[in-house]
Amino acid sequence: MSGEQDKEHKHKGQVASLVIVITMLIWIAAQWVGPAVGLPGRYALLVDFAAIGALIWALVVTLQVWRARRDS
């Protein structure tokens, strides 16, 4: 594996991990703040779906990095 590919894989992995951390922090905050300010449940569902989308994206990127490292 070349150094350039290794840097690219490392960067993709870091981006995926940041997406996971930021998604979970926002999701936890939304679950705590939503009822405190009286937001309807549909907004909580919207946040849940956004979090699921972000986590699926991070999973796909992680699998791409894993397969690329395995193949090289």
C-alpha positions in Angstrom: 0.0 0.0 0.0 1.4 3.4 -0.9 1.7 6.2 1.6 -0.8 8.3 -0.3 -3.5 5.6 -0.1 -2.8 5.0 3.5 -3.2 8.7 4.2 -6.5 8.7 2.3 -7.8 5.7 4.2 -6.8 7.3 7.5 -8.5 10.5 6.6 -11.7 8.7 5.6 -11.7 6.8 8.8 -11.2 10.0 10.8 -14.1 11.7 9.0 -16.4 8.7 9.7 -15.4 8.6 13.4 -16.1 12.4 13.7 -19.5 11.9 12.0 -20.4 9.2 14.5 -19.3 11.2 17.5 -21.0 14.5 16.4 -24.2 12.6 15.4 -24.5 10.9 18.8 -23.8 14.2 20.7 -26.4 16.0 18.7 -28.9 13.1 19.0 -28.4 13.0 22.8 -28.8 16.7 23.1 -31.9 16.7 21.0 -33.4 13.9 23.1 -32.8 16.0 26.2 -33.7 19.4 24.9 -36.8 18.4 22.9 -39.0 17.5 25.9 -37.6 20.3 28.0 -38.8 23.0 25.5 -42.0 21.1 24.6 -41.2 20.1 21.0 -43.7 17.7 19.5 -42.6 14.1 19.1 -42.5 14.4 15.3 -39.3 16.5 15.7 -37.7 13.8 17.8 -38.6 11.4 15.0 -37.0 13.7 12.5 -33.8 13.9 14.5 -33.8 10.1 14.9 -34.1 9.6 11.1 -31.3 12.1 10.5 -29.1 10.3 13.0 -29.8 6.9 11.4 -28.9 8.4 8.0 -25.6 9.8 9.3 -24.7 6.5 11.0 -25.5 4.5 7.9 -23.3 6.8 5.9 -20.4 6.3 8.4 -20.9 2.6 8.3 -20.7 2.6 4.5 -17.5 4.7 4.6 -16.0 2.5 7.2 -16.7 -0.7 5.2 -15.2 1.0 2.1 -12.0 1.8 4.0 -11.9 -1.7 5.5 -12.3 -3.4 2.1 -9.7 -1.1 0.4 -7.1 -1.9 3.1 -7.9 -5.6 2.9 -7.5 -5.6 -0.9 -4.3 -3.7 -1.0 
